[in-house]
Amino acid sequence: MHMELNSGWVLRQAGKESGMPFSVPNDVHSVLLSEGQIKDPYWRDREASLDWVHENEWVIERTVQVEEGLDGPVYLTLSEVDCHAEVSVNGALVGVCENAFLRYDFEVSEHLVSGENKIEILFLSNSKVAAAKADAFPFAVPFVEWNCRLPHYNFLRKTQCDAGWDWNIALSPIGVYGGVSLRAGNAVRFDDVKLTQHHENGRVRLDFEAYFLADSVGNVPLKVEIDGKVVEQSVAFYPGQSSARVSIEIDDPKLWWPAGHGEQHLYDAEITLGGECRTMRVGLREVELVCDKDDVGQRFAFRVNGREIFMRGANWIPADALPARSTPEAVRDLLTSAIEANMNMIRVWGGGRYEPDWFYEMCSEMGLMVWQDFMFACNIYPAADRDWLALIREEAKQQVRRLSAHACIGLWCGDNELVGALGWFDECKQDRDKYLAMYDRLNHALEEVVLDEKIDVPWWPSSPSVGPLNFDDGWHDDTSGDMHFWDVWHSAKDFEHYRTVRPRFCSEFGFQSFPSNRVVESFTEAEDRNVSSSVMDVHQRNVGGNSRIVETLARYFRFPESFGDMTYQSQISQALAMKTAIEFWRANKPRCMGTLYWQLNDTWPVASWASLEYGGGWKLFHYAAKEFFSPVLVTAQPDEATGEIVLYAVNDTPVPAEISVNLRRVDVGGEVSEASSFDAKVPTDKAIEVTRLSAASLSETEFLHFDWSDKSGEHSGENEFLPKRPKEYEFQTPEIECTVSDNGDVTLVSDRPALYVTYDHGGDDIYSQNCVTLLPGVPKTLKKLRKRRSHLPASKPSVRSLMS
C-alpha cells in the first residue's frame, strides 16, 4: 500500500477550533492569504505586521481510512516539513521533525486502528525555537544581523533567507513543501536510489544502488529497466538498513551536453524493489573539475565529456518568498529565460533550499548545469553539537543520493561564504581557532558524505575558495579557485574596477537596480514612488543600497528628471556594470573559465541585483546578458598600458568560428563613418585579439560601433565601445519611429544615434533583443519570441532611450 495524503488537510492556529483547507505542498502564509485572513505581505511596509504568524504555533490535521489486515510495519513518510514539528497519530506522538531538508519515515503501526485515523502535525514557532536553541548553546554562535531581521536562524535547518537577506523579506514561512504518505504491505521500505556513471572507451556503466529498510529476513526482487535493457535479481534482506546494486552497460551511449554543446538526450529508467517503483530520467555525461596548477596559480574549469566549457550563468535563489508560489510553471519560466539569455549553468545558492526533483529535471531537459551548494550561507553554524552534526550528515546523504540521477548536477559545494564569515564577527576574531575548528567539523562532514557516497560529481569545499584546506581570502585572490568579487558594489568603486582582476572563475558579483515601474506600482501608493520614501526603503534590503544606485547613476549618466526615468536608468547602469565585468573576463579565456553573476531572480518585489525582476519580467540587464553571453562574442577593451582600443573575439561553441567584423565610427551628432573590416578565425580554447585601434582614431564626439557574423549567420551580434562615460557625450534627444507588425514584431528607426533603446520596458512580451543601439536611419526589428504569463496588470507599451 502506498497512500498519498497530500489533500484533505485542515489548517488552524494552535488552541483554536476554526480551520481552513490546506493541501500539500503549501505554506501557512499562502493559505491565510487565500482565505482572506491576511493581506498581501509584499504590499508597502506590511511585512512586520505579519510577524504574529511565525511567532505562533499552527496545526494541520486530517483523517485517513485504514483497513484491517495490513502486513508488516506501516510508515508515515513526510518530506520538507518546515521546520520544527511534532507529528501525532490518534493523539500519540510518533515523531519529531527538525530539518526541512530531510525525509522522515515514522513507524506508526501500533497507533493505527481499523477505520478512521487522525493525523496531526503541530508546527512550532520557528523564531521561538531558534531563540531557545541559541540560548541553550554553551557559547555564542553569531549570525549575520545586518542581513537577517529574524535572529538565530543559523540554528534552524530551513531556508536561511526566510529570516530575511539583503534582498529578501523576512516572513519565516511554515508548511510542508514535499509530500505526505502512508506506506505499508511490503517486505522492505524502499527509501533512496543512487546512480553513478562510469565512462570508459565509449561505453557507460550505470550503477543503480537501491537503499531500503527491513524488519525481518527474506528475499525481494530488484529490477532495473533502461534503454530497452532489463536486469532483475533477487535481493536478500535482513533487519535494518541495507542496499543492493544493479549495473547496466550502455554500449553506444547518446551523451548529454550542456546547452550549446550538443543534445540533452535523456534515458527513461525504472527501478522496482518489491512492490515500490521509482522512475528517473538519466543523462549520460562525465563531469570533471579541472584544478591543475599553472604559471598563474591553480585553474578552475569544468570539463564535460572530455571538453572544457566556459560556464555562463547566474546564481539561483528561491523562486518566491512564499513557497507555495514556487510552482513548476513559475520556475520553468525563470529557467527558460536563463536559457534564452545564452546561459549554460546556474548556481543553487546555499542560503536557499535544495529544489524539488522537477526543478533538476527541467535543468537537465534545458541543458542548464547546476552548481549545487549545500544549504549553509554567510553564518557561523553550531557544528560543535554532535546531534546537530549527525542531522547534517543525514541531510547531506539524502540529498546527494536524491540528486545523483540528474544529469545537470555538475558540482557539490560545501557552503556559501562561511570561510569569510569567520572574519565578520567579534566572537570569531577574538577566538578564531575555536570557530574555525567548528567550521572544519561541518565542512569535513559534508566532504566525507560526498566522498563516501562515491558519486560522479566533483566536490568543492566552499564558495569562494582558493582551494581545499585553504582558509585565505577568496574575494580578492584571482589566481586560484573561484572568486566572489564585490568591490564595485559594496565598496562603491567604478565599473572600470572590474578590469583590475582576472578571476579563474567568478561565482558571485553583481550590481543593483530598481525593478520596472510596473513592478513598483504593484507594491506602492503613488506617494511612495520616490527613491528615498520609507516604502522604497523597505523594498531595499541592502543598507545604503538606494543611495548607491543613485550615486552611481550620477557618475555615468545625466541625472534623470522623474522617478520613472530613475528606475529605467538604474537598469541601464546595472546592465553596463555587468557588461563591463563579463566581457572583460570572457576576453581573458582560458585564464577565466566561468562567470555566474548575482543573481538571476527575485523572491518578492524589491530593488536588487537580479536580472529577472519579481514575477520573471526581463530587466534591461537580462537583455544585455543575452548579448554579452553570446556564444561567439566580439568585445572592445581599453589597453591601459598603450591607451589603445583592443578588439577581442571569443568562441564558446564546440567548433572554431570564422567571422567577419565591421567597425564604424559614430558621431553623437549623427554622422556614421565606416572604419575598417576584418576576418578572424576564432578557436574554441582561448580569446584572440582581432585588431587594435589608437585612441586618436575616435574624436571627442565619437564612439565605436561594430558588428560580426559568420558565413552561416548562426553567430552574429553588435556591440559598441564608448571611450568616455555616457554623460560626457552631448547626445541629443532622438525621434524614434515605432512600427508593430501583426505578429508582434517591433521595428524601430531613429533619426540620430540612440543608446539603450527599449520597447515596453517591464512588459510580458519577450523579444529577440530589447536594449539596443540605434544608428541614424538604420531600422532594427525586435522579434517577438513569446509572451509570458504575469500576475501584474498589462502595461502600456512605449519606447524609451537614454535621452528620451
SVG drawing of the C-alpha trace seen along z (x, -y; Angstrom):
<svg xmlns="http://www.w3.org/2000/svg" viewBox="-14 -68 68 83">
<polyline fill="none" stroke="black" stroke-width="0.4" points="0.0,0.0 1.2,-3.5 -1.4,-6.1 -0.8,-9.7 -2.0,-12.1 -1.4,-15.5 -5.0,-16.7 -7.8,-16.9 -5.9,-18.7 -7.3,-21.4 -5.2,-24.3 -5.8,-26.0 -3.9,-28.1 -3.0,-26.0 -5.5,-26.4 -8.3,-27.5 -11.1,-25.5 -11.9,-27.1 -9.9,-25.9 -9.4,-26.3 -8.5,-23.9 -4.8,-23.0 -3.2,-20.9 0.4,-19.8 2.7,-21.3 1.8,-24.5 2.7,-27.1 0.7,-28.8 1.1,-32.3 -0.3,-31.4 -3.3,-29.7 -4.1,-32.6 -3.7,-34.9 -6.1,-32.9 -8.6,-32.6 -8.6,-36.4 -7.1,-36.1 -4.1,-38.2 -3.4,-40.7 -0.6,-40.8 2.7,-40.5 4.6,-42.3 2.4,-45.4 4.2,-48.6 5.6,-48.0 3.2,-45.3 5.9,-42.7 6.5,-43.3 2.7,-43.4 2.6,-39.7 5.3,-38.5 2.4,-37.0 2.2,-34.2 5.7,-32.8 5.5,-33.7 2.6,-31.3 2.1,-27.6 0.0,-26.0 -1.7,-22.7 -2.7,-20.8 -4.8,-17.7 -6.7,-15.2 -8.3,-11.7 -7.5,-8.6 -9.3,-5.3 -7.2,-2.2 -8.4,1.3 -7.7,4.3 -5.1,6.9 -2.1,4.8 1.0,6.9 4.3,5.6 5.1,2.2 3.3,-1.0 5.3,-4.2 4.2,-7.7 6.6,-9.5 7.0,-13.2 9.4,-15.3 10.3,-19.0 8.4,-19.8 9.3,-23.4 10.8,-23.2 10.2,-22.1 7.1,-20.0 5.5,-17.3 3.7,-14.5 0.9,-12.6 -1.4,-9.7 -4.6,-9.3 -3.3,-11.6 0.0,-9.7 3.3,-11.4 5.0,-9.3 7.9,-11.6 9.5,-15.0 10.7,-16.9 13.6,-19.3 15.1,-19.7 13.2,-21.0 15.7,-19.3 15.1,-15.7 12.6,-13.0 11.2,-11.5 9.8,-8.0 7.9,-7.3 6.7,-3.8 3.1,-4.2 1.6,-0.6 0.9,-0.4 -1.0,-3.7 -3.4,-2.9 -6.8,-1.5 -9.1,0.1 -11.3,-2.6 -10.8,-6.3 -7.5,-7.6 -6.5,-11.2 -3.0,-12.5 -1.9,-15.8 1.2,-17.9 1.9,-20.7 4.3,-23.3 6.3,-25.0 7.2,-28.7 10.5,-28.7 11.5,-32.0 11.0,-30.8 12.8,-27.6 15.7,-29.5 16.0,-31.8 15.7,-28.8 18.5,-26.9 20.8,-29.9 20.2,-30.5 20.9,-26.8 24.1,-26.6 27.3,-26.6 28.8,-29.6 27.8,-32.4 27.2,-31.4 26.9,-34.8 24.7,-35.3 24.5,-38.0 22.4,-40.5 22.8,-43.0 21.1,-40.5 18.6,-38.7 15.8,-40.6 14.9,-37.5 17.7,-36.2 19.5,-32.9 18.1,-31.1 21.6,-29.6 20.3,-27.1 17.5,-26.0 17.7,-23.7 15.5,-25.6 15.9,-28.1 18.2,-30.6 16.9,-33.6 13.5,-33.0 14.8,-35.2 15.5,-38.0 18.5,-38.7 19.9,-41.7 17.2,-41.1 14.5,-39.1 11.5,-39.7 11.6,-38.1 8.3,-36.0 9.7,-32.8 7.2,-30.6 5.9,-27.3 4.5,-24.4 5.1,-21.1 6.8,-21.5 7.3,-17.9 4.7,-15.2 3.0,-13.1 2.1,-9.4 1.4,-6.1 3.4,-3.1 2.7,0.5 2.3,4.0 5.8,4.5 8.6,6.7 11.0,3.8 10.7,0.0 12.3,-1.5 14.0,-4.7 16.5,-6.0 18.2,-5.3 21.7,-6.5 23.0,-6.5 26.7,-6.6 28.1,-6.7 31.4,-5.2 32.6,-6.3 35.3,-4.4 36.2,-3.5 33.0,-4.9 30.8,-2.9 28.9,-3.8 28.3,-1.6 25.4,-2.7 25.3,-1.5 21.9,-1.8 22.1,-1.5 18.8,-0.9 18.6,-1.6 15.9,0.0 14.9,0.9 13.6,4.3 12.4,5.6 12.6,9.3 14.6,11.8 13.7,12.8 14.2,12.1 12.8,9.4 13.1,8.8 15.0,5.8 14.6,4.8 16.1,2.0 14.9,1.1 16.7,-1.4 17.3,-1.7 15.4,1.5 17.5,3.5 16.1,5.2 18.2,6.6 16.5,8.4 17.9,10.1 16.7,11.5 18.0,9.4 18.3,10.9 17.3,8.7 17.8,8.7 16.5,6.4 17.9,2.9 19.2,0.6 20.7,2.2 21.3,1.7 21.7,3.6 23.3,2.7 22.4,3.4 24.7,2.5 23.8,1.9 26.1,1.1 25.1,-1.2 27.2,-0.3 26.5,-3.1 25.6,-6.0 23.9,-9.1 25.6,-11.7 24.0,-14.6 25.6,-18.0 25.2,-21.5 23.3,-24.0 25.1,-25.0 27.4,-21.9 25.1,-19.2 21.8,-17.4 20.3,-16.9 19.5,-13.2 17.7,-11.6 17.1,-7.9 14.0,-6.8 14.8,-4.4 12.6,-2.5 13.7,-0.8 11.4,1.6 12.1,3.0 9.4,5.3 6.1,3.5 7.6,0.0 8.7,-1.6 10.9,-4.7 11.3,-6.4 14.0,-8.8 15.4,-10.5 19.1,-9.8 21.5,-11.8 24.9,-10.2 27.7,-12.7 31.1,-12.8 31.9,-15.9 35.3,-16.9 36.5,-20.0 40.0,-20.9 42.2,-22.4 45.6,-21.9 48.4,-24.2 49.7,-26.6 52.0,-29.6 49.3,-31.8 48.2,-29.7 45.5,-27.0 42.9,-26.6 39.1,-26.2 37.3,-24.9 34.6,-22.4 35.3,-19.6 32.2,-17.8 32.6,-14.6 36.2,-15.5 35.6,-19.1 36.4,-22.2 33.4,-24.5 33.2,-28.2 30.3,-28.5 28.0,-31.4 25.2,-31.9 23.8,-33.3 23.0,-32.4 19.6,-31.0 17.7,-31.9 14.2,-30.5 11.6,-31.5 9.4,-33.2 9.5,-34.1 6.1,-32.3 7.0,-28.6 3.5,-27.8 4.1,-30.3 7.3,-28.4 5.2,-26.4 6.6,-24.3 5.1,-26.9 6.7,-29.9 10.1,-28.1 10.0,-26.9 9.5,-30.5 12.6,-31.6 14.8,-28.8 13.6,-29.3 14.6,-33.0 18.1,-31.8 18.5,-29.6 17.2,-32.4 20.0,-34.6 22.6,-32.0 23.3,-30.6 24.6,-27.0 24.9,-27.0 23.1,-28.2 24.3,-28.0 21.7,-26.9 22.9,-29.2 23.5,-27.9 21.1,-30.2 18.1,-28.9 16.8,-25.3 17.5,-22.1 15.0,-22.3 12.4,-19.6 13.2,-16.9 11.2,-18.6 13.5,-21.6 16.5,-19.5 14.6,-17.6 13.9,-20.9 17.5,-21.9 18.6,-18.6 16.0,-19.0 17.2,-22.5 21.0,-21.9 21.5,-24.0 24.3,-22.6 23.8,-23.1 26.5,-24.2 24.8,-22.8 25.6,-24.3 24.8,-22.6 22.4,-24.8 24.7,-26.9 25.4,-30.6 27.1,-33.6 26.8,-32.4 28.5,-30.5 26.9,-27.1 26.6,-25.1 28.7,-22.1 30.2,-21.6 26.8,-19.9 27.2,-16.2 23.5,-15.7 23.2,-18.6 26.1,-17.4 24.6,-13.9 21.4,-15.6 23.6,-17.4 25.2,-14.1 21.8,-12.5 20.6,-15.6 23.7,-15.5 23.4,-11.8 19.7,-12.0 20.2,-15.0 23.4,-13.6 21.6,-10.3 18.4,-12.0 20.1,-14.3 22.6,-11.7 20.5,-10.7 20.1,-14.3 22.4,-15.0 22.5,-18.7 24.4,-18.3 27.9,-19.5 29.3,-20.3 28.6,-19.8 29.9,-22.8 30.1,-22.8 28.7,-26.3 28.5,-30.0 30.9,-32.4 31.4,-30.5 35.1,-31.0 34.7,-34.7 32.2,-34.8 34.9,-33.7 36.3,-37.2 33.0,-39.1 32.1,-38.7 33.8,-39.9 33.5,-36.4 35.4,-34.8 38.0,-37.5 38.7,-37.0 38.8,-33.2 39.3,-32.3 40.7,-28.8 37.5,-27.7 35.2,-28.9 37.5,-27.7 37.6,-24.2 33.8,-24.2 33.6,-25.2 36.0,-22.5 33.8,-19.9 30.9,-20.9 32.8,-21.2 34.6,-17.9 31.3,-16.1 29.9,-17.3 33.1,-16.3 33.0,-12.8 29.5,-12.3 30.2,-13.3 33.4,-11.1 31.9,-8.1 28.9,-8.1 31.4,-7.8 29.2,-9.9 30.4,-11.0 30.2,-14.7 33.2,-16.9 33.4,-18.3 34.5,-21.9 34.8,-22.9 33.3,-26.4 32.5,-29.4 34.6,-31.4 37.6,-29.3 41.2,-29.3 41.2,-25.5 40.8,-22.6 42.0,-23.3 42.8,-26.9 41.1,-29.5 42.5,-32.6 40.6,-35.4 38.6,-34.1 37.2,-37.5 40.4,-39.1 42.7,-36.3 42.2,-36.0 45.0,-33.4 43.3,-30.2 39.9,-28.7 36.6,-30.5 36.1,-34.2 33.4,-36.4 34.1,-40.0 32.0,-42.6 34.3,-45.7 32.3,-47.5 29.0,-47.3 29.9,-47.1 32.9,-49.4 31.2,-51.8 34.1,-51.6 33.7,-52.5 32.6,-49.9 36.1,-50.0 37.4,-48.4 36.2,-45.1 39.1,-45.2 41.6,-45.1 41.0,-41.4 41.1,-38.3 39.3,-35.5 39.8,-31.9 36.1,-31.6 33.8,-34.3 30.9,-32.7 29.4,-35.9 29.5,-39.5 26.7,-42.0 25.2,-45.5 21.7,-46.6 18.9,-48.3 15.3,-49.2 12.5,-47.0 10.4,-48.3 7.8,-50.9 5.2,-48.3 6.5,-46.2 7.0,-49.3 3.3,-50.1 2.3,-46.7 3.6,-47.4 3.3,-51.1 0.8,-54.0 1.5,-57.0 3.1,-58.9 5.6,-56.1 7.2,-56.4 10.3,-58.3 13.7,-56.6 14.0,-57.9 10.5,-57.1 10.0,-54.8 8.3,-52.2 11.1,-52.1 13.5,-51.7 11.5,-48.7 11.9,-47.2 15.6,-47.7 17.3,-45.3 20.9,-46.2 21.9,-49.1 22.5,-52.2 21.6,-50.4 19.2,-53.0 21.8,-55.7 24.4,-53.7 22.2,-53.2 21.5,-56.9 25.1,-58.0 26.4,-55.6 23.9,-57.0 25.3,-60.4 28.8,-59.1 27.8,-57.7 24.7,-59.5 22.9,-62.8 20.6,-62.8 17.0,-61.6 14.2,-64.0 11.5,-61.7 11.1,-58.7 10.0,-56.7 13.2,-57.7 15.2,-56.8 14.0,-53.2 14.6,-52.8 18.1,-54.4 19.1,-52.3 18.6,-49.2 20.9,-50.7 23.5,-51.3 23.2,-47.7 23.5,-46.4 26.6,-48.5 28.2,-47.3 27.7,-43.6 28.7,-44.1 32.0,-45.7 32.8,-42.8 31.7,-39.9 33.1,-41.0 36.5,-41.7 36.6,-38.3 35.4,-36.5 38.2,-38.2 40.6,-36.5 39.6,-33.0 41.1,-30.5 42.5,-32.1 38.9,-32.8 36.5,-29.9 33.3,-30.9 31.1,-33.8 28.0,-33.3 26.5,-36.7 24.5,-37.5 21.5,-37.0 19.1,-35.5 15.7,-36.1 13.9,-37.9 11.8,-36.4 9.5,-39.5 9.2,-43.0 12.5,-44.6 15.5,-46.6 18.2,-44.0 21.0,-42.5 18.6,-40.3 18.3,-40.4 14.8,-38.9 12.5,-41.1 9.9,-39.6 7.4,-37.7 10.0,-36.9 10.0,-40.1 13.2,-40.9 15.2,-43.8 17.4,-45.6 20.2,-43.7 18.7,-40.4 18.5,-41.6 22.1,-42.8 23.1,-39.4 21.7,-37.7 24.1,-39.8 27.3,-39.6 26.7,-35.8 26.5,-35.2 28.4,-32.0 30.5,-34.0 31.3,-37.5 33.4,-40.4 34.3,-42.9 36.4,-46.1 38.6,-46.6 40.9,-49.5 44.6,-48.8 45.7,-50.8 49.4,-50.5 49.1,-51.9 45.7,-53.7 44.6,-51.6 41.2,-50.1 41.6,-46.3 39.0,-44.1 38.9,-40.5 36.9,-37.6 35.8,-34.7 34.2,-31.5 32.5,-29.2 31.0,-26.8 32.4,-23.3 33.9,-24.2 36.1,-27.0 34.3,-30.0 35.2,-32.2 33.8,-35.6 33.7,-38.9 33.9,-42.1 32.9,-45.5 33.8,-48.7 32.4,-52.1 32.8,-55.5 29.6,-57.1 29.4,-60.8 26.8,-61.8 25.7,-64.4 24.6,-61.7 27.4,-61.1 28.4,-57.4 31.8,-56.6 32.8,-53.1 36.2,-52.4 37.5,-49.0 36.7,-45.3 38.4,-42.2 38.1,-38.5 39.1,-36.3 39.4,-32.6 38.3,-32.2 39.4,-29.0 37.4,-27.4 40.1,-27.3 41.0,-30.9 40.0,-34.5 42.0,-36.1 43.0,-39.7 41.3,-40.8 42.7,-44.3 43.9,-47.4 42.8,-51.0 44.7,-54.0 42.8,-56.3 43.2,-59.0 41.1,-57.1 38.0,-58.4 37.3,-62.1 35.9,-63.5 32.4,-63.3 32.6,-59.7 32.2,-56.2 33.0,-52.9 30.2,-50.6 30.9,-47.2 29.1,-44.0 30.2,-40.5 28.8,-37.3 29.9,-34.0 29.1,-32.8 26.1,-30.8 24.6,-33.7 24.2,-31.5 26.5,-33.6 26.2,-37.3 25.9,-40.3 26.6,-44.0 28.5,-45.9 29.8,-49.3 32.6,-50.9 32.4,-54.4 35.9,-55.7 34.1,-58.1 31.2,-57.8 27.8,-58.3 27.2,-61.6 30.3,-63.1 28.8,-63.0 26.3,-65.5 23.7,-63.0 20.6,-64.7 17.0,-63.5 16.2,-61.2 12.9,-60.9 12.2,-57.2 9.6,-55.8 8.0,-52.6 6.1,-50.1 4.4,-47.0 3.6,-44.2 0.6,-41.8 2.7,-39.1 4.0,-41.5 7.5,-42.2 8.6,-45.8 10.7,-47.8 12.5,-50.9 14.1,-53.7 15.9,-56.7 16.9,-60.0 20.1,-60.1 22.3,-57.8 20.3,-56.4 21.6,-54.2 19.8,-51.6 16.6,-51.8 13.8,-49.6 10.2,-48.9 7.6,-48.1 10.0,-48.1 8.8,-45.7 6.2,-44.2 5.3,-40.5 6.4,-40.1 9.9,-38.7 11.9,-39.9 15.0,-38.8 16.6,-42.0 15.4,-45.0 18.2,-47.1 19.7,-48.2 21.8,-50.9 20.1,-52.6 22.1,-54.2 20.5,-57.0 18.1,-55.7 19.0,-52.1 15.9,-50.1 16.2,-47.4 13.5,-44.8 12.8,-43.3 11.3,-39.9 8.6,-38.8 9.7,-35.4 7.0,-34.6 4.5,-36.1 4.9,-35.5 2.1,-35.0 2.0,-37.6 0.0,-38.4 0.5,-42.2 -1.9,-44.4 -0.9,-44.9 1.4,-47.8 1.0,-50.4 3.9,-49.9 6.2,-52.8 9.7,-53.4 12.5,-54.6 16.1,-55.6 18.9,-57.1 17.9,-60.6 14.1,-60.2"/>
</svg>
